[in-house]
């Protein structure tokens, strides 16, 4: 994420390096949130000794991640369209 910001401030917004940094960010976000957080959610929801507050916080985190991915989808789709037009 920081590489994207640095490249944007350096005036390289429409460069290949910016696109690579952006897609690496999207991929790492997807893997980290969808794989890691789902695994943690499964562990917490099936653990009988886990407190209800932990389960609630994990459920909110999962919902937030799904919402952000839903918002990211049009951005990724637009980026692919821009790349194909060039």
N, C-alpha and C positions, 0 to 999 in steps of 0.2 A: 504494500500500500504506500509506503514512504517513497519507494522508487518511482512510482507513478507521479507523485507530487513533485519530486525533485526534477523529473524529466519535463513535467508541464511548466515549471518555473524556469527551466533552462531553454524553453522555446521549442521543445521537441515533442509537442503534443501529437503531431501527425507522423511520427516516425515509427519504424518497425520495433525499436526497443521499447517505446511506450506501449505498443500493442502487446508485445510479449509480457511486459510487466503487468499489464492490465489483466490478461488472460491467466497468468500465474496467480494473481490475486483472486480472481473468480474461482479458479480450480482449488486453491488452498482453502478458501472460505467454504466451498461446497464440501470438500473432504473433511475439513475440521469440524464443521457444524453438523453435517448430515451423518457422517460416520462416527465421529467421536461423541457427539452429544446424544445421538440415538443409542449408542452403546452404553453411555452413562445413564441415560433415562431407563433403559431396560434393566440395568443393574439396580438402580434405585427403586423402580416400581416393583420389582420382584423380591427385594430384600425386606423381610418382615421387621427387622430391627431399625430400619430407616425411619426417621421422624417424618411426620406428615408435612412439616414446613419445607424439608428438603425436597420432597416429592412435588410440592406445589411450585417451588422455585425452578425445579428442573422442567416442569410442564410449561411454565411461563417462558423459559429459555428456548424450549423447543418451538413454541408458537411464534416467538420473536424470530427465530432462525427461518422458519417456514415463510413468514411474512417477508423477510428481507430477500429470500430467494425468489419469491413471487415478484418482488419489485425489481430484482436484478435481471430476470428473464428478458424483458423487453430491451434492456440495455445491451445485453449480450447479443440478442438477435439483431439489433441495430448496428452493432459493431461488425458483425459478420457481413451484413449488407454493405456497409461502408468499405470493408476490405475487398469484397467482390467487385465493387464498382471501380476501384483503383486499378 
